């Protein structure tokens, strides 16, 4: 027998090999999911999409890819909410506005100087 043995099972904690692999996989998933959806906004521009999954059937318009910092996103969100008369929030660097307002948002973003596109169906 050689001295390079590794413990793979213990009666106290079960299989150690699988537990370590599961932890590493979870860390990779969390790290990859925290990234922004648009990696290069200079190439792809600003996208406006509609989402309703996981929201109890309620529709939300999401604006991704804005090249702004957090305070500028908050002021832009306030302008958008005021113009549309709806609620919304800034989450993970994107703007979430309640309701189906993609066409109106496109016009508002063009007035603010952003080149935007509607994505999705």
Residue pairs with C-beta under 8 A, 6 or more apart in sequence:
7 16
8 15
8 16
8 17
9 15
9 16
9 17
10 16
13 19
34 92
36 64
36 65
36 92
36 93
36 94
37 64
37 65
37 94
38 44
38 47
38 64
38 65
41 65
41 66
41 67
42 67
44 65
45 65
45 115
45 116
45 117
46 63
46 64
46 65
46 66
46 109
46 114
46 115
46 116
46 117
47 63
47 64
47 65
47 116
47 117
47 118
47 119
48 61
48 62
48 63
48 102
48 105
48 106
48 109
48 116
48 117
48 118
48 119
49 61
49 62
49 64
49 102
49 118
49 119
49 120
50 59
50 60
50 61
50 62
50 100
50 102
50 120
51 59
51 60
51 61
51 62
52 58
52 59
52 60
58 98
59 98
59 99
59 100
60 96
60 97
60 98
60 99
61 96
61 97
61 98
61 99
61 100
61 101
61 102
61 105
62 94
62 95
62 96
62 97
63 94
63 95
63 97
63 105
63 109
63 116
64 93
64 94
65 94
66 73
66 76
66 93
66 94
66 95
66 114
68 76
70 90
73 90
73 93
73 95
74 90
76 95
76 112
77 88
77 89
77 90
77 95
77 97
79 108
79 112
80 88
80 95
80 97
80 105
80 108
81 87
81 88
81 97
83 104
83 108
84 97
84 99
84 101
84 104
84 105
84 108
86 97
86 98
86 99
86 101
87 97
87 98
88 95
88 96
88 97
88 98
89 95
89 96
90 96
97 105
102 118
103 118
105 116
106 116
106 117
106 118
109 116
110 116
